[in-house]
Amino acid sequence: MTARIVTDPTRKRDLVFIHVAKKALGWDDDHYRGVLLDVCKVRSSADLDYAGRRRWLSHLQTCLDRTQPAPKHQQLRKPLTGPQRKVWSLWMQLADKGLVTSRTMAAINAWVARQTGVDRLEWLTTAQEALVVESLKQWLQRGVE
């Protein structure tokens, strides 16, 4: 008598969904297995029966529902270019010397808007970036003297 392997398509689909959810939640393997042990009393999703998979998928869906995307103002921005990093660095030096009071990008953008008429640092042309960098260098130099 040979052993017959029964493949359950819902099991495979459930396991795929479980691991997609794990990745979406950003859980490492230890955290994942710890939560799985707390919720379903097993350390591997392969050990779950149908009811266990339903319970675990429901828990994962609840966790996913609780994770909200960051508000728009907190979402990651594009990395700063070389001249933009230079502006940031000079602004921080001015703040260190007490010549400006706010260390935020909003403060830099407000100053850039007053100087150039362009509302955001990342919208400046190359020539405008150079002008802003030189202005900040001169301001820093005047503050040191």
N, C-alpha and C positions, 0 to 999 in steps of 0.2 A: 504494500500500500504506500503510495507516494503522497507526500504532503502537498496540499493544493493551496496556492497563494491566492488570496482573494484581494483584489485591488478595489478600493473604495474611492471613487472619483470625488466624493464630497470631502473625504479626509484629506486628499491631496490639495484640493482647493482651499480648505480651511487652513492647512499648514502654510500654504503660500500667503494667505491673508494675514495670518499670525506674524509671519516674519516680515512682511511688508509694514505692518503696524509697528513692530519692534523698531524697525529702521526709521520710520517716520517719527517715532517718539524720541529717537536718539538714545535709546537705552543700550548700555554695554551688556555683555553676556551675564556678568554677575548680578547686576541689578534686575535684569529680565528674569533670571532663574529664581531670585529671591522673591519677586512679586508673584511669579507663577506658583511657587511653593506656598506663599501666604493665601493665595486665592483658590488654587486647585489642589493643593497638597501633593504635587508632583514637581520634579525638577526639570522635566523635559516635555515639550509639547507633543512629542512622539508617543508619550505614555498616556495621553488623554483619550478617553472614549468620546462618543458622540456628544453626550451631555456635558462632559468636561470641556470639550472644544467650544460648545455653545456658550458656556459660562465664561471661558477665557476670552473668546471673541467679544462678548458683551462688555467685559471689563476693559479690554483694550479700546473698544469704541468709546466708552465713557472717558477714558484717559485722553483719547484723541480729541473728543469734543471739548474737553477742558482746556486744551492747548489752543489759545487764540493767537493769531498772528500779531506781531508787534504793531503798535500804532504807527501810522505812516511816518511820523516825525522821528521814530526810533528805528526805522528800518536801516539796514546798512547802506552806506553811500558808496559810490565808486571810490577807489583809492585816489588819493591826491597825486597830482603830477609833481614833477620836480619843482617848478616855480611856485605851485600852491603850497608845497611843504615848506619852501623857503619863507613864504608869507606867514604861514603858521608859526614857524620857528622864530621869526623876527617879532611877531606879535607876542609870543610867550616871553621873549627877552624884554620887551617893553613892559609887560605885566610884572616880570620879576623886579624891574627897576621902579615900579610904581607909577609908570607913565600912562598906563591904561588900567582900568579897574575890572573889566570883564574878560575872561579867558575863553569865551565861547565863539563858535563859528558864526553865530548870529551877530555878535559884536563886530567881528571881522567883516562880515558881509555888509553891515550898516556903514562901516567906515569906507569900505570899497565903493559902495553906492554913492557916498558923498564925494569921494575923490574922482570917480570915473563916470558916474551916471548909470553904471551897470549894477543890477541888483544882487548878483551872486558871483562869488570868486570864480566858480567853474565856467562862467559865461564870458570871461575876459578873453580878448585876443592876446596873442603873444606880445605885441607891443604894449598893451595895457598892463599885462602881468609884469613886464620889465619896469614900467613906470611905477607900479605899486611897490615892487620890491625896492627900487631905488628910494622912493619916498619913505618907506619904513626904515631903511638903513640910515637916511639923513635924520629922521626923527630920533632914532636910537642914538646917533652920534651927538645930536644937540642935547639930548637928555643926559649924556655922560659928562659933557664938558662942564 
